[in-house]
Amino acid sequence: MRSLSNSTELSDHNVHRQVEQAIIHALKGIRFGSVEIIVHDSKVVQIERKEKTRFDADLSR
C-alpha cells in the first residue's frame, strides 16, 4: 500500500509541475492582457490567456 501512496504523490507532483509550467507559459511574452486561472474543488481545471493589442494614438491618425 505504501507504493500506491508514493505513486499517487508522484502523480500529484507531476500534475502540479504541469500546472506551474502552463501558468508560466501563459505569462511569458504577454505585454497587455490577463491570465485567468479557473479552479474547481481546489484543483486548477483551466487557464485562459487574453492578450490585447494596443496601437499608438499617433500611428492611427
N, CA, C, O and CB atoms as a CASP TS submission, in Angstrom:
PFRMAT TS
TARGET T0000
AUTHOR 0000-0000-0000
METHOD Language model
MODEL 1
PARENT N/A
ATOM      1  N   MET     1       0.821  -1.193   0.000  1.00  0.00           N
ATOM      2  CA  MET     1       0.000   0.000   0.000  1.00  0.00           C
ATOM      3  C   MET     1       0.866   1.259   0.000  1.00  0.00           C
ATOM      4  O   MET     1       0.459   2.296  -0.523  1.00  0.00           O
ATOM      5  CB  MET     1      -0.935  -0.003   1.204  1.00  0.00           C
ATOM      6  N   ARG     2       2.031   1.169   0.571  1.00  0.00           N
ATOM      7  CA  ARG     2       2.933   2.317   0.624  1.00  0.00           C
ATOM      8  C   ARG     2       3.338   2.771  -0.779  1.00  0.00           C
ATOM      9  O   ARG     2       3.425   3.971  -1.040  1.00  0.00           O
ATOM     10  CB  ARG     2       4.179   1.973   1.444  1.00  0.00           C
ATOM     11  N   SER     3       3.584   1.828  -1.674  1.00  0.00           N
ATOM     12  CA  SER     3       3.986   2.204  -3.025  1.00  0.00           C
ATOM     13  C   SER     3       2.855   2.930  -3.764  1.00  0.00           C
ATOM     14  O   SER     3       3.119   3.810  -4.583  1.00  0.00           O
ATOM     15  CB  SER     3       4.416   0.962  -3.809  1.00  0.00           C
ATOM     16  N   LEU     4       1.606   2.568  -3.481  1.00  0.00           N
ATOM     17  CA  LEU     4       0.478   3.270  -4.078  1.00  0.00           C
ATOM     18  C   LEU     4       0.475   4.727  -3.636  1.00  0.00           C
ATOM     19  O   LEU     4       0.239   5.630  -4.439  1.00  0.00           O
ATOM     20  CB  LEU     4      -0.848   2.590  -3.701  1.00  0.00           C
ATOM     21  N   SER     5       0.738   4.948  -2.350  1.00  0.00           N
ATOM     22  CA  SER     5       0.798   6.310  -1.832  1.00  0.00           C
ATOM     23  C   SER     5       1.929   7.081  -2.503  1.00  0.00           C
ATOM     24  O   SER     5       1.756   8.237  -2.890  1.00  0.00           O
ATOM     25  CB  SER     5       0.986   6.302  -0.305  1.00  0.00           C
ATOM     26  N   ASN     6       3.089   6.435  -2.639  1.00  0.00           N
ATOM     27  CA  ASN     6       4.218   7.098  -3.287  1.00  0.00           C
ATOM     28  C   ASN     6       3.912   7.411  -4.744  1.00  0.00           C
ATOM     29  O   ASN     6       4.249   8.493  -5.226  1.00  0.00           O
ATOM     30  CB  ASN     6       5.469   6.232  -3.192  1.00  0.00           C
ATOM     31  N   SER     7       3.280   6.483  -5.451  1.00  0.00           N
ATOM     32  CA  SER     7       2.961   6.742  -6.854  1.00  0.00           C
ATOM     33  C   SER     7       1.907   7.840  -6.976  1.00  0.00           C
ATOM     34  O   SER     7       1.949   8.633  -7.917  1.00  0.00           O
ATOM     35  CB  SER     7       2.470   5.457  -7.540  1.00  0.00           C
ATOM     36  N   THR     8       0.966   7.894  -6.038  1.00  0.00           N
ATOM     37  CA  THR     8      -0.030   8.962  -6.035  1.00  0.00           C
ATOM     38  C   THR     8       0.634  10.302  -5.769  1.00  0.00           C
ATOM     39  O   THR     8       0.304  11.301  -6.408  1.00  0.00           O
ATOM     40  CB  THR     8      -1.118   8.689  -4.986  1.00  0.00           C
ATOM     41  N   GLU     9       1.568  10.325  -4.827  1.00  0.00           N
ATOM     42  CA  GLU     9       2.299  11.564  -4.533  1.00  0.00           C
ATOM     43  C   GLU     9       3.098  12.010  -5.746  1.00  0.00           C
ATOM     44  O   GLU     9       3.130  13.201  -6.056  1.00  0.00           O
ATOM     45  CB  GLU     9       3.234  11.374  -3.323  1.00  0.00           C
ATOM     46  N   LEU    10       3.746  11.075  -6.440  1.00  0.00           N
ATOM     47  CA  LEU    10       4.495  11.416  -7.647  1.00  0.00           C
ATOM     48  C   LEU    10       3.561  11.946  -8.723  1.00  0.00           C
ATOM     49  O   LEU    10       3.885  12.913  -9.413  1.00  0.00           O
ATOM     50  CB  LEU    10       5.267  10.197  -8.169  1.00  0.00           C
ATOM     51  N   SER    11       2.411  11.318  -8.865  1.00  0.00           N
ATOM     52  CA  SER    11       1.432  11.759  -9.851  1.00  0.00           C
ATOM     53  C   SER    11       0.953  13.174  -9.533  1.00  0.00           C
ATOM     54  O   SER    11       0.882  14.019 -10.426  1.00  0.00           O
ATOM     55  CB  SER    11       0.240  10.789  -9.899  1.00  0.00           C
ATOM     56  N   ASP    12       0.627  13.436  -8.269  1.00  0.00           N
ATOM     57  CA  ASP    12       0.202  14.775  -7.854  1.00  0.00           C
ATOM     58  C   ASP    12       1.304  15.796  -8.109  1.00  0.00           C
ATOM     59  O   ASP    12       1.037  16.905  -8.571  1.00  0.00           O
ATOM     60  CB  ASP    12      -0.189  14.779  -6.367  1.00  0.00           C
ATOM     61  N   HIS    13       2.537  15.420  -7.807  1.00  0.00           N
ATOM     62  CA  HIS    13       3.678  16.313  -8.034  1.00  0.00           C
ATOM     63  C   HIS    13       3.810  16.635  -9.522  1.00  0.00           C
ATOM     64  O   HIS    13       4.047  17.785  -9.891  1.00  0.00           O
ATOM     65  CB  HIS    13       4.987  15.676  -7.503  1.00  0.00           C
ATOM     66  N   ASN    14       3.658  15.626 -10.372  1.00  0.00           N
ATOM     67  CA  ASN    14       3.749  15.844 -11.817  1.00  0.00           C
ATOM     68  C   ASN    14       2.641  16.766 -12.313  1.00  0.00           C
ATOM     69  O   ASN    14       2.877  17.625 -13.163  1.00  0.00           O
ATOM     70  CB  ASN    14       3.685  14.510 -12.559  1.00  0.00           C
ATOM     71  N   VAL    15       1.435  16.588 -11.782  1.00  0.00           N
ATOM     72  CA  VAL    15       0.320  17.456 -12.166  1.00  0.00           C
ATOM     73  C   VAL    15       0.605  18.887 -11.730  1.00  0.00           C
ATOM     74  O   VAL    15       0.373  19.823 -12.496  1.00  0.00           O
ATOM     75  CB  VAL    15      -1.009  16.954 -11.546  1.00  0.00           C
ATOM     76  N   HIS    16       1.106  19.071 -10.506  1.00  0.00           N
ATOM     77  CA  HIS    16       1.437  20.415 -10.024  1.00  0.00           C
ATOM     78  C   HIS    16       2.498  21.057 -10.911  1.00  0.00           C
ATOM     79  O   HIS    16       2.401  22.241 -11.230  1.00  0.00           O
ATOM     80  CB  HIS    16       1.926  20.362  -8.564  1.00  0.00           C
ATOM     81  N   ARG    17       3.502  20.292 -11.309  1.00  0.00           N
ATOM     82  CA  ARG    17       4.554  20.823 -12.187  1.00  0.00           C
ATOM     83  C   ARG    17       3.972  21.225 -13.543  1.00  0.00           C
ATOM     84  O   ARG    17       4.343  22.260 -14.098  1.00  0.00           O
ATOM     85  CB  ARG    17       5.680  19.778 -12.381  1.00  0.00           C
ATOM     86  N   GLN    18       3.064  20.410 -14.072  1.00  0.00           N
ATOM     87  CA  GLN    18       2.442  20.729 -15.360  1.00  0.00           C
ATOM     88  C   GLN    18       1.619  22.007 -15.261  1.00  0.00           C
ATOM     89  O   GLN    18       1.642  22.835 -16.172  1.00  0.00           O
ATOM     90  CB  GLN    18       1.556  19.564 -15.834  1.00  0.00           C
ATOM     91  N   VAL    19       0.899  22.167 -14.170  1.00  0.00           N
ATOM     92  CA  VAL    19       0.096  23.379 -13.969  1.00  0.00           C
ATOM     93  C   VAL    19       1.015  24.590 -13.848  1.00  0.00           C
ATOM     94  O   VAL    19       0.760  25.626 -14.462  1.00  0.00           O
ATOM     95  CB  VAL    19      -0.800  23.249 -12.705  1.00  0.00           C
ATOM     96  N   GLU    20       2.078  24.466 -13.062  1.00  0.00           N
ATOM     97  CA  GLU    20       3.039  25.565 -12.915  1.00  0.00           C
ATOM     98  C   GLU    20       3.617  25.955 -14.265  1.00  0.00           C
ATOM     99  O   GLU    20       3.691  27.141 -14.585  1.00  0.00           O
ATOM    100  CB  GLU    20       4.169  25.172 -11.950  1.00  0.00           C
ATOM    101  N   GLN    21       4.025  24.980 -15.056  1.00  0.00           N
ATOM    102  CA  GLN    21       4.608  25.252 -16.367  1.00  0.00           C
ATOM    103  C   GLN    21       3.589  25.908 -17.300  1.00  0.00           C
ATOM    104  O   GLN    21       3.943  26.800 -18.070  1.00  0.00           O
ATOM    105  CB  GLN    21       5.137  23.956 -16.991  1.00  0.00           C
ATOM    106  N   ALA    22       2.338  25.477 -17.237  1.00  0.00           N
ATOM    107  CA  ALA    22       1.293  26.066 -18.078  1.00  0.00           C
ATOM    108  C   ALA    22       1.050  27.529 -17.703  1.00  0.00           C
ATOM    109  O   ALA    22       0.845  28.368 -18.579  1.00  0.00           O
ATOM    110  CB  ALA    22      -0.015  25.262 -17.952  1.00  0.00           C
ATOM    111  N   ILE    23       1.073  27.833 -16.412  1.00  0.00           N
ATOM    112  CA  ILE    23       0.884  29.217 -15.957  1.00  0.00           C
ATOM    113  C   ILE    23       2.059  30.080 -16.405  1.00  0.00           C
ATOM    114  O   ILE    23       1.862  31.188 -16.903  1.00  0.00           O
ATOM    115  CB  ILE    23       0.731  29.276 -14.414  1.00  0.00           C
ATOM    116  N   ILE    24       3.268  29.582 -16.232  1.00  0.00           N
ATOM    117  CA  ILE    24       4.460  30.320 -16.669  1.00  0.00           C
ATOM    118  C   ILE    24       4.410  30.562 -18.168  1.00  0.00           C
ATOM    119  O   ILE    24       4.712  31.662 -18.630  1.00  0.00           O
ATOM    120  CB  ILE    24       5.747  29.556 -16.296  1.00  0.00           C
ATOM    121  N   HIS    25       4.031  29.546 -18.930  1.00  0.00           N
ATOM    122  CA  HIS    25       3.933  29.674 -20.383  1.00  0.00           C
ATOM    123  C   HIS    25       2.884  30.736 -20.760  1.00  0.00           C
ATOM    124  O   HIS    25       3.103  31.522 -21.682  1.00  0.00           O
ATOM    125  CB  HIS    25       3.573  28.307 -21.022  1.00  0.00           C
ATOM    126  N   ALA    26       1.759  30.756 -20.055  1.00  0.00           N
ATOM    127  CA  ALA    26       0.708  31.736 -20.331  1.00  0.00           C
ATOM    128  C   ALA    26       1.185  33.159 -20.046  1.00  0.00           C
ATOM    129  O   ALA    26       0.758  34.101 -20.714  1.00  0.00           O
ATOM    130  CB  ALA    26      -0.539  31.425 -19.499  1.00  0.00           C
ATOM    131  N   LEU    27       2.062  33.321 -19.061  1.00  0.00           N
ATOM    132  CA  LEU    27       2.553  34.650 -18.685  1.00  0.00           C
ATOM    133  C   LEU    27       3.693  35.146 -19.572  1.00  0.00           C
ATOM    134  O   LEU    27       3.874  36.352 -19.736  1.00  0.00           O
ATOM    135  CB  LEU    27       3.011  34.634 -17.251  1.00  0.00           C
ATOM    136  N   LYS    28       4.454  34.226 -20.139  1.00  0.00           N
ATOM    137  CA  LYS    28       5.615  34.625 -20.944  1.00  0.00           C
ATOM    138  C   LYS    28       5.176  35.372 -22.200  1.00  0.00           C
ATOM    139  O   LYS    28       4.292  34.933 -22.935  1.00  0.00           O
ATOM    140  CB  LYS    28       6.452  33.392 -21.329  1.00  0.00           C
ATOM    141  N   GLY    29       5.806  36.485 -22.415  1.00  0.00           N
ATOM    142  CA  GLY    29       5.601  37.225 -23.643  1.00  0.00           C
ATOM    143  C   GLY    29       4.343  38.076 -23.695  1.00  0.00           C
ATOM    144  O   GLY    29       4.135  38.792 -24.675  1.00  0.00           O
ATOM    145  N   ILE    30       3.510  38.023 -22.684  1.00  0.00           N
ATOM    146  CA  ILE    30       2.294  38.840 -22.708  1.00  0.00           C
ATOM    147  C   ILE    30       2.661  40.263 -22.281  1.00  0.00           C
ATOM    148  O   ILE    30       3.297  40.464 -21.246  1.00  0.00           O
ATOM    149  CB  ILE    30       1.183  38.238 -21.770  1.00  0.00           C
ATOM    150  N   ARG    31       2.254  41.245 -23.086  1.00  0.00           N
ATOM    151  CA  ARG    31       2.555  42.637 -22.759  1.00  0.00           C
ATOM    152  C   ARG    31       1.344  43.334 -22.162  1.00  0.00           C
ATOM    153  O   ARG    31       1.460  44.063 -21.176  1.00  0.00           O
ATOM    154  CB  ARG    31       3.030  43.386 -24.001  1.00  0.00           C
ATOM    155  N   PHE    32       0.177  43.108 -22.763  1.00  0.00           N
ATOM    156  CA  PHE    32      -1.070  43.691 -22.276  1.00  0.00           C
ATOM    157  C   PHE    32      -2.116  42.587 -22.277  1.00  0.00           C
ATOM    158  O   PHE    32      -2.271  41.881 -23.273  1.00  0.00           O
ATOM    159  CB  PHE    32      -1.526  44.917 -23.158  1.00  0.00           C
ATOM    160  N   GLY    33      -2.823  42.434 -21.188  1.00  0.00           N
ATOM    161  CA  GLY    33      -3.872  41.420 -21.144  1.00  0.00           C
ATOM    162  C   GLY    33      -3.979  40.802 -19.771  1.00  0.00           C
ATOM    163  O   GLY    33      -3.621  41.411 -18.763  1.00  0.00           O
ATOM    164  N   SER    34      -4.484  39.571 -19.750  1.00  0.00           N
ATOM    165  CA  SER    34      -4.697  38.907 -18.469  1.00  0.00           C
ATOM    166  C   SER    34      -4.554  37.400 -18.613  1.00  0.00           C
ATOM    167  O   SER    34      -4.719  36.834 -19.694  1.00  0.00           O
ATOM    168  CB  SER    34      -6.077  39.255 -17.906  1.00  0.00           C
ATOM    169  N   VAL    35      -4.241  36.771 -17.487  1.00  0.00           N
ATOM    170  CA  VAL    35      -4.226  35.316 -17.391  1.00  0.00           C
ATOM    171  C   VAL    35      -5.204  34.963 -16.279  1.00  0.00           C
ATOM    172  O   VAL    35      -5.058  35.414 -15.143  1.00  0.00           O
ATOM    173  CB  VAL    35      -2.767  34.744 -17.105  1.00  0.00           C
ATOM    174  N   GLU    36      -6.201  34.153 -16.617  1.00  0.00           N
ATOM    175  CA  GLU    36      -7.221  33.755 -15.647  1.00  0.00           C
ATOM    176  C   GLU    36      -7.071  32.266 -15.361  1.00  0.00           C
ATOM    177  O   GLU    36      -7.006  31.448 -16.278  1.00  0.00           O
ATOM    178  CB  GLU    36      -8.657  34.080 -16.170  1.00  0.00           C
ATOM    179  N   ILE    37      -7.017  31.930 -14.077  1.00  0.00           N
ATOM    180  CA  ILE    37      -6.865  30.541 -13.648  1.00  0.00           C
ATOM    181  C   ILE    37      -8.184  30.108 -13.027  1.00  0.00           C
ATOM    182  O   ILE    37      -8.630  30.684 -12.035  1.00  0.00           O
ATOM    183  CB  ILE    37      -5.671  30.372 -12.634  1.00  0.00           C
ATOM    184  N   ILE    38      -8.811  29.085 -13.618  1.00  0.00           N
ATOM    185  CA  ILE    38     -10.103  28.586 -13.158  1.00  0.00           C
ATOM    186  C   ILE    38      -9.861  27.390 -12.241  1.00  0.00           C
ATOM    187  O   ILE    38      -9.160  26.444 -12.603  1.00  0.00           O
ATOM    188  CB  ILE    38     -11.022  28.195 -14.363  1.00  0.00           C
ATOM    189  N   VAL    39     -10.459  27.450 -11.035  1.00  0.00           N
ATOM    190  CA  VAL    39     -10.267  26.409 -10.022  1.00  0.00           C
ATOM    191  C   VAL    39     -11.623  25.818  -9.645  1.00  0.00           C
ATOM    192  O   VAL    39     -12.580  26.552  -9.400  1.00  0.00           O
ATOM    193  CB  VAL    39      -9.545  26.980  -8.761  1.00  0.00           C
ATOM    194  N   HIS    40     -11.699  24.492  -9.601  1.00  0.00           N
ATOM    195  CA  HIS    40     -12.884  23.764  -9.128  1.00  0.00           C
ATOM    196  C   HIS    40     -12.423  22.724  -8.126  1.00  0.00           C
ATOM    197  O   HIS    40     -11.483  21.976  -8.395  1.00  0.00           O
ATOM    198  CB  HIS    40     -13.667  23.094 -10.315  1.00  0.00           C
ATOM    199  N   ASP    41     -13.066  22.670  -6.984  1.00  0.00           N
ATOM    200  CA  ASP    41     -12.725  21.699  -5.940  1.00  0.00           C
ATOM    201  C   ASP    41     -11.229  21.718  -5.616  1.00  0.00           C
ATOM    202  O   ASP    41     -10.599  20.667  -5.497  1.00  0.00           O
ATOM    203  CB  ASP    41     -13.145  20.291  -6.373  1.00  0.00           C
ATOM    204  N   SER    42     -10.680  22.902  -5.478  1.00  0.00           N
ATOM    205  CA  SER    42      -9.270  23.110  -5.119  1.00  0.00           C
ATOM    206  C   SER    42      -8.288  22.623  -6.178  1.00  0.00           C
ATOM    207  O   SER    42      -7.115  22.408  -5.874  1.00  0.00           O
ATOM    208  CB  SER    42      -8.973  22.416  -3.825  1.00  0.00           C
ATOM    209  N   LYS    43      -8.748  22.446  -7.417  1.00  0.00           N
ATOM    210  CA  LYS    43      -7.861  21.992  -8.494  1.00  0.00           C
ATOM    211  C   LYS    43      -7.969  22.937  -9.678  1.00  0.00           C
ATOM    212  O   LYS    43      -9.062  23.369 -10.043  1.00  0.00           O
ATOM    213  CB  LYS    43      -8.205  20.542  -8.924  1.00  0.00           C
ATOM    214  N   VAL    44      -6.832  23.253 -10.272  1.00  0.00           N
ATOM    215  CA  VAL    44      -6.820  24.073 -11.475  1.00  0.00           C
ATOM    216  C   VAL    44      -7.376  23.227 -12.612  1.00  0.00           C
ATOM    217  O   VAL    44      -6.866  22.145 -12.902  1.00  0.00           O
ATOM    218  CB  VAL    44      -5.376  24.598 -11.803  1.00  0.00           C
ATOM    219  N   VAL    45      -8.429  23.731 -13.253  1.00  0.00           N
ATOM    220  CA  VAL    45      -9.048  22.977 -14.341  1.00  0.00           C
ATOM    221  C   VAL    45      -8.901  23.675 -15.690  1.00  0.00           C
ATOM    222  O   VAL    45      -9.105  23.061 -16.737  1.00  0.00           O
ATOM    223  CB  VAL    45     -10.515  22.751 -14.042  1.00  0.00           C
ATOM    224  N   GLN    46      -8.542  24.974 -15.662  1.00  0.00           N
ATOM    225  CA  GLN    46      -8.453  25.706 -16.918  1.00  0.00           C
ATOM    226  C   GLN    46      -7.604  26.954 -16.726  1.00  0.00           C
ATOM    227  O   GLN    46      -7.624  27.581 -15.667  1.00  0.00           O
ATOM    228  CB  GLN    46      -9.855  26.078 -17.438  1.00  0.00           C
ATOM    229  N   ILE    47      -6.862  27.300 -17.767  1.00  0.00           N
ATOM    230  CA  ILE    47      -6.083  28.538 -17.777  1.00  0.00           C
ATOM    231  C   ILE    47      -6.455  29.278 -19.058  1.00  0.00           C
ATOM    232  O   ILE    47      -6.362  28.723 -20.152  1.00  0.00           O
ATOM    233  CB  ILE    47      -4.521  28.256 -17.695  1.00  0.00           C
ATOM    234  N   GLU    48      -6.877  30.533 -18.915  1.00  0.00           N
ATOM    235  CA  GLU    48      -7.247  31.345 -20.068  1.00  0.00           C
ATOM    236  C   GLU    48      -6.285  32.513 -20.186  1.00  0.00           C
ATOM    237  O   GLU    48      -5.973  33.180 -19.199  1.00  0.00           O
ATOM    238  CB  GLU    48      -8.706  31.846 -19.952  1.00  0.00           C
ATOM    239  N   ARG    49      -5.824  32.752 -21.393  1.00  0.00           N
ATOM    240  CA  ARG    49      -4.934  33.881 -21.658  1.00  0.00           C
ATOM    241  C   ARG    49      -5.630  34.808 -22.647  1.00  0.00           C
ATOM    242  O   ARG    49      -6.000  34.400 -23.748  1.00  0.00           O
ATOM    243  CB  ARG    49      -3.543  33.401 -22.213  1.00  0.00           C
ATOM    244  N   LYS    50      -5.802  36.063 -22.235  1.00  0.00           N
ATOM    245  CA  LYS    50      -6.397  37.074 -23.106  1.00  0.00           C
ATOM    246  C   LYS    50      -5.336  38.132 -23.347  1.00  0.00           C
ATOM    247  O   LYS    50      -4.850  38.764 -22.409  1.00  0.00           O
ATOM    248  CB  LYS    50      -7.704  37.699 -22.479  1.00  0.00           C
ATOM    249  N   GLU    51      -4.985  38.318 -24.592  1.00  0.00           N
ATOM    250  CA  GLU    51      -3.937  39.277 -24.920  1.00  0.00           C
ATOM    251  C   GLU    51      -4.525  40.419 -25.733  1.00  0.00           C
ATOM    252  O   GLU    51      -5.303  40.203 -26.663  1.00  0.00           O
ATOM    253  CB  GLU    51      -2.787  38.596 -25.691  1.00  0.00           C
ATOM    254  N   LYS    52      -4.146  41.619 -25.375  1.00  0.00           N
ATOM    255  CA  LYS    52      -4.616  42.821 -26.052  1.00  0.00           C
ATOM    256  C   LYS    52      -3.523  43.327 -26.988  1.00  0.00           C
ATOM    257  O   LYS    52      -2.333  43.189 -26.707  1.00  0.00           O
ATOM    258  CB  LYS    52      -5.018  43.917 -25.027  1.00  0.00           C
ATOM    259  N   THR    53      -3.943  43.906 -28.088  1.00  0.00           N
ATOM    260  CA  THR    53      -3.017  44.587 -28.985  1.00  0.00           C
ATOM    261  C   THR    53      -3.365  46.061 -28.933  1.00  0.00           C
ATOM    262  O   THR    53      -4.487  46.457 -29.246  1.00  0.00           O
ATOM    263  CB  THR    53      -3.093  44.023 -30.456  1.00  0.00           C
ATOM    264  N   ARG    54      -2.408  46.860 -28.539  1.00  0.00           N
ATOM    265  CA  ARG    54      -2.652  48.296 -28.418  1.00  0.00           C
ATOM    266  C   ARG    54      -1.875  49.032 -29.500  1.00  0.00           C
ATOM    267  O   ARG    54      -0.753  48.660 -29.846  1.00  0.00           O
ATOM    268  CB  ARG    54      -2.255  48.813 -27.008  1.00  0.00           C
ATOM    269  N   PHE    55      -2.492  50.075 -30.020  1.00  0.00           N
ATOM    270  CA  PHE    55      -1.877  50.876 -31.061  1.00  0.00           C
ATOM    271  C   PHE    55      -1.630  52.275 -30.527  1.00  0.00           C
ATOM    272  O   PHE    55      -2.454  52.826 -29.797  1.00  0.00           O
ATOM    273  CB  PHE    55      -2.759  50.916 -32.327  1.00  0.00           C
ATOM    274  N   ASP    56      -0.500  52.839 -30.892  1.00  0.00           N
ATOM    275  CA  ASP    56      -0.162  54.199 -30.501  1.00  0.00           C
ATOM    276  C   ASP    56      -1.154  55.147 -31.168  1.00  0.00           C
ATOM    277  O   ASP    56      -1.427  55.016 -32.361  1.00  0.00           O
ATOM    278  CB  ASP    56       1.311  54.553 -30.891  1.00  0.00           C
ATOM    279  N   ALA    57      -1.692  56.092 -30.418  1.00  0.00           N
ATOM    280  CA  ALA    57      -2.693  57.024 -30.945  1.00  0.00           C
ATOM    281  C   ALA    57      -2.148  57.814 -32.130  1.00  0.00           C
ATOM    282  O   ALA    57      -2.899  58.112 -33.060  1.00  0.00           O
ATOM    283  CB  ALA    57      -3.154  57.986 -29.846  1.00  0.00           C
ATOM    284  N   ASP    58      -0.863  58.161 -32.121  1.00  0.00           N
ATOM    285  CA  ASP    58      -0.268  58.926 -33.214  1.00  0.00           C
ATOM    286  C   ASP    58      -0.194  58.106 -34.495  1.00  0.00           C
ATOM    287  O   ASP    58      -0.296  58.671 -35.584  1.00  0.00           O
ATOM    288  CB  ASP    58       1.123  59.405 -32.824  1.00  0.00           C
ATOM    289  N   LEU    59      -0.022  56.810 -34.397  1.00  0.00           N
ATOM    290  CA  LEU    59       0.092  55.958 -35.576  1.00  0.00           C
ATOM    291  C   LEU    59      -1.248  55.721 -36.257  1.00  0.00           C
ATOM    292  O   LEU    59      -1.284  55.438 -37.454  1.00  0.00           O
ATOM    293  CB  LEU    59       0.706  54.636 -35.197  1.00  0.00           C
ATOM    294  N   SER    60      -2.340  55.828 -35.529  1.00  0.00           N
ATOM    295  CA  SER    60      -3.647  55.515 -36.104  1.00  0.00           C
ATOM    296  C   SER    60      -4.295  56.713 -36.800  1.00  0.00           C
ATOM    297  O   SER    60      -5.396  56.581 -37.335  1.00  0.00           O
ATOM    298  CB  SER    60      -4.567  55.002 -35.023  1.00  0.00           C
ATOM    299  N   ARG    61      -3.653  57.859 -36.809  1.00  0.00           N
ATOM    300  CA  ARG    61      -4.210  59.059 -37.469  1.00  0.00           C
ATOM    301  C   ARG    61      -3.827  59.109 -38.910  1.00  0.00           C
ATOM    302  O   ARG    61      -4.205  60.043 -39.617  1.00  0.00           O
ATOM    303  CB  ARG    61      -3.745  60.330 -36.780  1.00  0.00           C
TER
END
